[in-house]
Amino acid sequence: MNIEKYSRGYFMPPVKSLKWTEREYITESPTWCSVDLRDGNQALVVPMSLEEKLEYFQLLLQVGFKEIEVGFPAASETEFAFLRRLIEQDLIPDDVTIQVLTQSREHIIRKTFEALQGVNKAVVHLYNSTSVAQREQVFKKSEEEIIDIAVNGAKMLKKYADETEGDFQFQYSPESFTGTEVEFALDICNRVLDIWKPTVKNKVIINLPATVSISMPHVYASQIEYMSDHLNYRDNVILSLHPHNDRGTGVADAELGMLAGAERVEGTLFGNGERTGNVDIVTLALNMFSHGVDPKLNFENIPEIISMYEELTKMKVHERHPYGGELVFTAFSGSHQDAIAKGMKWREEKECQYWTVPYLLIDPMDIGREYEGDIIRINSQSGKGGIGYVLQQKYRLDLPAEMRESFGYSVKNVSDRKHKELMPNEIYDIFINEYVNINTPVEFINYKFTQNDHYDTIVSIRMKNEVHEFNGVGNGRLDAISNVLQTQLGIYYKDLVYKEHAQEIGSGSNAVSYVGITDMDGVVYWGCGIDADIMTSSVKALFSAVNKMVSSLQLPVDKEFILSSGKRF
């Protein structure tokens, strides 16, 4: 890694261009132009077939793109045929403009307009490279010779547009703009504009691509601002951006470029493109959405869009890709899970107007993600809050706070032992197996109550395959049965705590009860009971907690032994 061979290859504007720094955020959506079918397609290991391109075109329409670059029709028969299919089969909606790419060479321009014959409306995108490196190394031409290429191309576009049926708008790109002296880029763009003479009714697009990203985003913004301030016919020019992502700053380049005056952005879904890709329009659009600005693109079902994208391109959307990635809304960390769970509860209680949930930039449901399985997922790093949240959201089990901590250790131990993430159904199974309706070694069978100024009970209990009946008395039903366990069986505990709620899953609604008891050494044991009857569920919860305590102490459960020996649990 020899740093001596690198230097900064960009060019700052000749005057201070920093008005963009005074703008806080993007206030309105740009005109979006998808270049998936050109830049995106040419970057694929196996380019899309004609039928796949047609399907992808429909996907872009569903998302809401009004400008779509459909290819370089003079470059290959597939791209020529694709464009003809769109026109001849009337597949382009009236409110959608297609865009085609052409170099400044007459036979290519001629064939491009042949492919466009009969189109309703199209943008014809002329480009030629202008950077120092391209001029010196590739074309070996002077600045004036490079300008001549652009000017001649602009004249040929006018000529063939006049001879071709259709409504045409012109676009010019000084390719490799970021490696071009800004004054030269301005000169060549203005020379092209002087040929086209844009009007209010027939505006011209000047597109300034970061063909290779070679500076920090604020430099690109200053370059864009300078161009915006000094272009001829500015009121009749649509200033467009086409950032690539070589430095990983494609989104930042586009956002700052819009602050600097750009009104249009060319990019792709999920940033697919050559090398590190084009700017990701999904991220750009949803960044605006997170600030309360309508991006005018529909990403309400990101999972479906990703599925089609991956099927047609054979590319994968990374798990950590902003907004679209499988894990981008997911919290494994216990503290993050706890904050999210409390934030969601806050929203329910306060009926908040604005989305402010910790760790979640936007509401995942706005783009088709689900709370269950998407937001809080469980592994050995997870905490009680997240684990409890999963049970509450998916299975309507609202564990007491103290019980969540006990259950959390059980889940984390399983995840740690298996070295894997646990799915909600696995978490539920652990809870059922370890806490719910536990009936060994002391099994509850049934009960009868009579009420005077207190409750009398007869409760049937099975121990070692023998059923016994015990009498008990208490201030309440659960207290009466608790007294049976303590006075008749000598199973002593203290500080009984109790909580209940309806489960409300499906058409029926079970009652769920939670009981915590503390043994004589201060250790707390939790149990849960689930039953159609609320009283039965609370009794089952008590027996579940008692059985966990009995099993933990590993002492015999035998009525005669207990009563004759006076053994105390």
C-alpha positions in Angstrom: 0.0 0.0 0.0 2.1 2.9 -1.4 0.4 6.2 -0.6 3.0 8.1 -2.6 1.2 7.2 -5.8 -2.1 8.8 -4.8 -3.3 12.4 -4.8 -6.6 14.2 -4.9 -7.8 14.1 -8.4 -10.8 16.4 -8.2 -11.2 20.1 -8.9 -12.8 22.7 -6.6 -14.9 25.5 -8.1 -13.0 28.7 -8.8 -15.3 30.6 -6.4 -16.7 29.9 -3.0 -19.8 27.7 -3.5 -21.3 26.9 -0.1 -24.9 28.1 -0.1 -25.9 24.5 0.1 -24.6 24.4 3.7 -27.4 26.7 4.8 -30.1 24.2 3.9 -31.0 21.8 6.7 -32.8 19.0 4.8 -34.3 18.1 1.5 -37.8 19.6 1.3 -39.3 17.9 -1.8 -38.7 14.9 -3.9 -36.6 15.1 -7.0 -37.5 13.7 -10.4 -36.4 10.1 -10.2 -34.9 8.3 -13.2 -34.3 4.6 -12.8 -31.2 3.4 -14.7 -31.7 -0.2 -13.6 -32.2 -1.4 -17.1 -29.0 0.2 -18.4 -26.4 0.8 -15.7 -27.9 -1.9 -13.5 -28.3 -4.5 -16.3 -24.8 -4.0 -17.7 -23.3 -4.7 -14.3 -24.9 -8.1 -14.0 -22.8 -11.3 -14.5 -25.6 -12.5 -16.7 -27.6 -9.6 -18.2 -31.4 -9.9 -18.2 -33.1 -11.4 -21.1 -35.7 -9.4 -23.1 -38.5 -11.0 -21.1 -36.8 -10.4 -17.8 -36.3 -6.7 -18.8 -40.0 -6.4 -19.6 -40.8 -7.8 -16.1 -38.4 -5.5 -14.5 -39.9 -2.6 -16.4 -43.2 -3.4 -14.9 -41.7 -3.5 -11.4 -40.3 0.0 -11.9 -43.8 1.2 -13.0 -45.3 -0.4 -9.8 -42.7 1.5 -7.7 -43.8 4.7 -9.3 -40.9 5.8 -11.6 -42.0 8.4 -14.2 -38.7 8.4 -16.0 -36.9 5.1 -16.9 -33.7 4.7 -18.9 -34.4 1.5 -20.9 -31.0 1.1 -22.5 -28.6 1.8 -25.2 -30.6 0.7 -28.3 -27.6 1.0 -30.7 -25.4 -1.2 -28.5 -27.1 -4.6 -29.0 -30.0 -6.2 -30.7 -31.5 -7.2 -27.4 -31.7 -3.6 -26.3 -33.0 -2.4 -29.7 -35.7 -5.2 -29.6 -36.6 -4.3 -26.0 -37.3 -0.7 -26.9 -39.3 -1.6 -30.0 -41.4 -4.0 -27.9 -42.2 -1.3 -25.4 -43.3 1.1 -28.2 -45.1 -1.3 -30.6 -47.0 -3.1 -27.8 -47.9 0.2 -26.2 -46.4 -0.8 -22.8 -45.3 2.7 -21.8 -47.9 4.5 -19.8 -48.8 8.0 -20.9 -47.4 9.6 -17.8 -44.0 7.8 -18.1 -41.0 9.0 -20.1 -38.4 6.5 -21.3 -34.8 7.5 -21.7 -32.2 6.1 -24.1 -28.4 6.5 -24.1 -26.2 7.4 -27.1 -22.7 8.3 -27.8 -21.8 11.3 -29.9 -21.3 9.3 -33.1 -23.6 9.6 -36.1 -24.3 6.0 -36.9 -25.2 5.3 -33.2 -27.4 8.4 -33.0 -29.2 7.4 -36.3 -29.9 3.9 -35.0 -31.0 5.3 -31.7 -33.7 7.3 -33.4 -34.7 4.3 -35.5 -35.4 2.5 -32.3 -37.4 5.4 -31.0 -39.7 5.7 -34.1 -43.3 6.2 -32.9 -42.5 6.7 -29.2 -44.9 9.0 -27.3 -42.2 10.8 -25.3 -38.5 10.1 -24.7 -35.4 11.6 -23.3 -32.3 11.1 -25.6 -29.2 11.1 -23.4 -26.0 12.2 -25.1 -22.7 11.9 -23.3 -19.0 12.0 -23.9 -16.1 11.8 -21.4 -14.5 15.1 -20.3 -12.1 14.3 -17.5 -8.4 15.0 -17.6 -7.6 11.3 -17.5 -10.0 10.4 -20.3 -8.9 13.3 -22.5 -5.2 12.5 -22.1 -5.2 8.7 -21.9 -8.2 7.5 -23.8 -9.1 10.0 -26.5 -5.8 11.9 -26.7 -7.6 15.1 -27.6 -7.5 18.7 -26.5 -10.3 20.5 -24.6 -11.5 22.1 -27.8 -11.6 18.7 -29.6 -13.6 17.2 -26.7 -16.0 20.2 -27.0 -16.4 19.5 -30.7 -17.5 15.9 -30.0 -20.3 17.2 -27.7 -21.4 20.0 -29.9 -21.5 17.8 -33.0 -23.5 15.3 -31.1 -25.9 18.0 -30.0 -26.4 19.1 -33.6 -27.1 15.5 -34.7 -29.7 15.0 -32.0 -31.6 18.0 -33.2 -31.3 16.8 -36.8 -32.6 13.3 -36.2 -35.2 14.4 -33.7 -36.7 16.6 -36.4 -36.9 13.7 -38.8 -38.4 11.2 -36.3 -41.9 10.7 -35.1 -42.2 11.3 -31.4 -41.7 13.9 -28.6 -38.1 14.2 -27.6 -36.3 15.9 -24.7 -32.5 16.2 -24.8 -30.1 15.4 -22.0 -26.3 15.9 -21.9 -23.7 14.4 -19.5 -20.1 15.4 -19.3 -19.2 11.8 -18.3 -16.5 11.6 -15.5 -17.6 15.1 -14.4 -15.9 14.6 -11.0 -12.5 14.3 -12.7 -13.1 17.3 -14.9 -12.0 20.9 -14.2 -15.3 22.6 -13.2 -14.8 25.6 -15.5 -14.3 23.2 -18.4 -17.4 21.2 -17.5 -19.3 24.4 -17.4 -18.0 25.5 -20.8 -18.8 22.3 -22.5 -22.3 22.2 -21.0 -23.0 25.7 -22.0 -21.8 25.1 -25.6 -24.3 22.2 -25.8 -27.0 24.4 -24.4 -26.3 27.0 -27.0 -27.1 24.4 -29.7 -30.3 23.2 -28.1 -31.6 26.5 -26.8 -33.9 25.2 -24.1 -37.3 26.8 -23.5 -39.9 26.7 -20.8 -41.9 24.2 -22.8 -38.8 22.2 -23.9 -36.4 22.0 -21.1 -33.0 20.4 -21.4 -31.5 18.0 -18.8 -27.9 18.6 -17.8 -26.7 15.5 -15.9 -23.5 15.7 -13.8 -22.3 12.2 -13.0 -20.0 11.1 -10.3 -18.9 8.5 -12.8 -16.1 7.7 -10.4 -16.6 9.1 -6.9 -13.2 10.7 -6.0 -14.0 13.3 -3.4 -15.8 13.8 -0.1 -19.5 14.6 -0.6 -19.2 18.3 0.3 -16.8 18.8 -2.7 -19.4 17.3 -5.1 -22.0 19.6 -3.6 -19.9 22.6 -4.2 -19.2 21.5 -7.8 -23.0 21.1 -8.3 -23.7 24.5 -6.8 -21.2 26.2 -9.0 -22.7 24.6 -12.1 -26.2 25.4 -11.0 -25.3 29.1 -10.5 -23.5 29.5 -13.8 -25.3 27.4 -16.4 -26.8 29.3 -19.3 -30.6 29.1 -19.7 -30.7 28.0 -16.0 -34.5 28.5 -15.7 -35.0 26.1 -18.6 -32.4 23.5 -17.4 -33.2 20.5 -15.3 -30.0 19.9 -13.2 -29.6 16.1 -12.7 -27.2 13.9 -10.7 -25.9 10.5 -11.4 -23.7 9.4 -8.5 -21.7 6.2 -8.3 -20.6 4.7 -5.0 -16.8 4.1 -5.3 -16.1 5.7 -2.0 -19.3 4.4 -0.3 -20.7 7.9 -0.4 -23.2 7.7 -3.3 -26.3 8.5 -1.1 -24.5 11.4 0.7 -23.3 12.8 -2.7 -26.9 12.8 -4.0 -28.3 14.3 -0.9 -25.8 17.1 -0.7 -26.1 17.6 -4.5 -29.8 18.1 -4.1 -29.2 20.7 -1.4 -26.9 22.4 -3.9 -29.5 22.8 -6.5 -30.1 19.5 -8.3 -33.7 18.7 -9.2 -33.3 15.2 -10.6 -31.5 12.0 -9.6 -30.6 8.9 -11.7 -30.0 5.7 -9.8 -31.0 2.1 -9.2 -32.9 0.0 -6.8 -30.6 -1.1 -4.0 -27.6 0.6 -5.8 -26.9 -2.1 -8.4 -24.4 -0.9 -10.9 -20.8 -1.4 -12.1 -18.0 -1.6 -9.6 -19.5 -0.5 -6.2 -22.7 0.5 -7.9 -25.0 3.5 -8.6 -26.7 5.5 -6.0 -29.4 3.6 -4.2 -32.8 5.2 -4.8 -34.5 3.1 -2.2 -32.2 4.5 0.5 -32.5 8.1 -0.8 -36.3 7.9 -1.0 -36.8 6.4 2.4 -34.3 8.9 4.0 -36.7 11.6 2.8 -39.6 9.6 4.1 -38.0 9.5 7.5 -38.0 13.3 7.6 -41.7 13.5 6.6 -41.1 14.3 3.0 -43.1 12.3 0.4 -40.6 10.6 -2.0 -43.4 9.9 -4.5 -42.2 6.3 -4.8 -44.0 3.3 -3.4 -42.0 1.1 -1.1 -44.9 -0.1 1.0 -43.9 -3.7 0.3 -40.2 -3.9 0.4 -40.1 -7.7 0.8 -42.0 -8.2 -2.4 -39.8 -5.7 -4.3 -36.7 -7.4 -3.0 -38.0 -10.8 -4.1 -38.6 -9.7 -7.6 -35.3 -7.8 -7.8 -33.3 -10.8 -6.6 -35.1 -13.2 -9.0 -34.6 -11.0 -12.0 -31.0 -9.8 -11.4 -29.6 -12.8 -9.5 -28.2 -10.3 -7.1 -28.7 -10.4 -3.3 -29.8 -7.5 -1.0 -27.4 -7.6 1.9 -28.9 -8.3 5.3 -27.6 -5.0 6.6 -28.7 -3.0 3.5 -30.5 0.2 4.7 -34.2 -0.3 5.0 -34.4 -3.3 2.7 -32.0 -5.7 4.5 -33.4 -8.6 6.4 -31.7 -7.5 9.7 -31.8 -3.7 9.5 -34.7 -3.4 11.9 -33.6 -6.3 14.1 -32.3 -5.9 17.6 -30.4 -8.8 19.3 -28.9 -6.7 22.1 -30.8 -6.8 25.4 -30.6 -3.1 26.0 -31.8 -2.3 22.5 -34.7 -4.7 22.7 -35.8 -3.3 26.1 -35.7 0.3 24.7 -37.7 -0.7 21.6 -40.3 -2.6 23.6 -40.8 0.3 26.0 -40.9 2.7 23.0 -43.7 0.7 21.4 -45.6 0.6 24.6 -45.2 4.4 25.0 -46.7 4.9 21.6 -49.7 2.8 22.5 -50.3 4.6 25.7 -49.6 8.2 24.5 -51.1 7.9 21.0 -48.1 9.8 19.6 -48.4 11.7 16.3 -44.7 11.3 15.4 -42.6 8.2 15.2 -39.9 8.4 17.9 -39.3 4.7 18.9 -35.7 4.2 20.0 -33.4 2.5 17.5 -36.0 2.4 14.8 -35.7 5.2 12.2 -39.0 4.5 10.6 -42.0 2.3 11.4 -41.1 -1.1 9.7 -44.7 -1.7 9.0 -44.7 1.4 6.7 -42.6 -0.6 4.2 -44.2 -4.0 4.6 -42.1 -5.4 7.5 -43.6 -7.1 10.5 -42.9 -6.5 14.2 -42.9 -10.3 14.9 -39.7 -11.8 13.6 -38.4 -8.6 12.0 -37.7 -6.2 14.9 -36.7 -8.2 18.0 -34.9 -11.5 17.4 -33.4 -13.6 20.1 -29.9 -15.1 20.6 -27.5 -15.4 23.5 -27.0 -11.6 23.5 -30.7 -10.8 24.0 -32.3 -9.5 27.2 -35.4 -10.0 29.2 -37.2 -7.1 27.5 -36.8 -8.4 24.0 -37.7 -12.0 25.0 -40.8 -10.8 26.8 -41.7 -8.6 23.8 -41.6 -11.5 21.4 -43.9 -13.6 23.6 -46.3 -10.6 24.1 -46.4 -9.6 20.4 -46.7 -13.0 18.8 -48.4 -15.1 21.5 -50.1 -12.5 23.7 -48.2 -13.6 26.8 -47.6 -10.6 29.1 -45.1 -11.9 31.6 -44.6 -10.0 34.9 -41.3 -8.0 34.8 -39.6 -10.3 37.4 -40.7 -13.4 35.5 -39.2 -12.1 32.3 -35.8 -12.0 33.9 -36.1 -15.6 35.0 -37.3 -16.7 31.6 -34.7 -14.6 29.9 -31.9 -16.7 31.4 -33.6 -19.9 30.3 -33.8 -18.7 26.7 -30.2 -17.3 26.6 -28.9 -20.5 27.9 -30.5 -22.5 25.1 -29.3 -20.1 22.5 -25.8 -20.1 23.9 -25.7 -23.9 24.1 -27.0 -24.3 20.5 -25.0 -21.4 19.1 -28.0 -20.2 17.1 -30.7 -17.6 16.9 -34.0 -18.7 18.3 -37.2 -18.3 16.4 -40.4 -17.1 18.1 -41.9 -20.6 18.0 -38.8 -22.0 19.7 -39.0 -19.3 22.5 -42.6 -20.2 22.9 -41.8 -23.9 23.2 -39.2 -23.2 25.9 -41.7 -21.2 27.9 -44.4 -23.8 27.6 -42.1 -26.6 28.5 -40.5 -24.9 31.5 -43.3 -22.8 33.0 -46.8 -23.7 31.8 -49.2 -26.2 33.5 -46.3 -28.2 35.1 -47.9 -31.3 36.8 -45.0 -33.2 38.2 -44.3 -34.3 40.9 -47.5 -32.8 42.4 -50.4 -32.8 39.9 -53.5 -30.8 40.3 -56.6 -32.7 39.4 -59.6 -30.6 40.4 -61.2 -28.6 43.2 -64.5 -27.7 44.9 -65.2 -24.5 46.8 -67.8 -23.4 49.3 -68.0 -19.9 50.6 -69.0 -18.6 54.0 -67.0 -15.7 55.6 -64.1 -17.5 54.0 -63.4 -20.1 51.3 -63.4 -23.9 52.0 -61.9 -26.1 49.4 -61.5 -29.8 48.7 -58.7 -30.2 46.2 -57.6 -33.4 44.5 -53.9 -34.0 43.9 -52.0 -36.8 42.3 -48.6 -37.8 43.7 -46.8 -41.0 42.6 -49.8 -42.1 40.6 -52.1 -41.9 43.7 -54.9 -39.4 44.0 -55.5 -37.8 47.3 -58.1 -35.3 48.5 -57.2 -32.5 50.9 -59.2 -29.9 52.8 -58.2 -26.3 53.0 -59.4 -22.9 54.0 -58.4 -19.4 53.0 -59.5 -15.8 52.5 -59.8 -16.4 48.8 -59.9 -19.4 46.4 -56.2 -19.3 45.5 -55.3 -18.7 49.2 -57.3 -21.7 50.2 -55.4 -24.0 47.8 -52.1 -22.4 48.7 -52.8 -23.3 52.4 -53.5 -26.9 51.4 -50.0 -27.2 49.9 -48.4 -25.6 52.9 -50.3 -27.0 55.8 -51.3 -30.4 54.4 -48.2 -31.2 52.4 -45.6 -29.1 54.2 -44.5 -27.3 51.0 -43.6 -24.0 52.5 -43.0 -20.7 50.7 -43.7 -17.0 51.1 -44.4 -13.8 49.2 -46.8 -15.3 46.6 -47.3 -12.8 43.7 -50.0 -13.2 41.1 -51.0 -11.7 37.7 -53.6 -12.7 35.1 -54.8 -11.6 31.7 -56.8 -12.9 28.7 -54.6 -14.4 25.9 -56.9 -13.4 23.0 -55.5 -15.5 20.3 -57.8 -16.8 17.6 -61.6 -17.1 18.1 -61.3 -18.3 21.7 -59.6 -16.6 24.5 -57.7 -18.5 27.2 -57.0 -17.1 30.6 -53.3 -16.8 31.5 -52.1 -16.6 35.1 -48.6 -16.2 36.5 -47.6 -17.0 40.0 -44.3 -16.4 41.8 -43.3 -17.9 45.1 -40.2 -17.5 47.3 -38.6 -20.4 49.2 -37.2 -20.1 52.7 -33.8 -19.3 51.3 -35.1 -16.3 49.2 -35.0 -18.0 45.8 -38.0 -17.1 43.6 -39.8 -19.7 41.4 -42.3 -18.8 38.7 -45.1 -20.8 37.1 -47.8 -20.1 34.5 -51.2 -21.6 34.0 -53.2 -21.5 30.8 -56.9 -22.6 30.8 -60.3 -21.6 29.5 -61.3 -20.9 33.1 -59.5 -18.1 35.0 -59.6 -19.8 38.4 -58.2 -23.0 37.0 -55.5 -21.2 35.2 -54.4 -19.5 38.4 -54.4 -22.8 40.3 -52.3 -24.4 37.5 -49.9 -21.5 37.7 -49.5 -22.0 41.5 -48.8 -25.7 41.0 -46.4 -25.0 38.2 -44.4 -22.7 40.5 -44.5 -25.2 43.4 -43.4 -28.0 41.1 -40.4 -26.0 39.9 -39.4 -25.4 43.5 -39.9 -29.0 44.5 -37.9 -30.3 41.5 -35.1 -27.7 42.2 -34.7 -28.9 45.8 -34.8 -32.5 44.6 -36.8 -33.7 47.7 -39.3 -36.7 47.7 -43.0 -36.1 47.2 -44.8 -38.7 49.3 -47.8 -37.8 51.5 -47.0 -40.4 54.2 -43.3 -39.4 54.2 -44.1 -35.8 54.5 -46.6 -36.1 57.4 -44.7 -38.7 59.3 -41.3 -37.1 59.1 -42.4 -33.5 59.3 -40.0 -32.8 56.4 -40.3 -29.2 55.3 -39.6 -28.0 51.8 
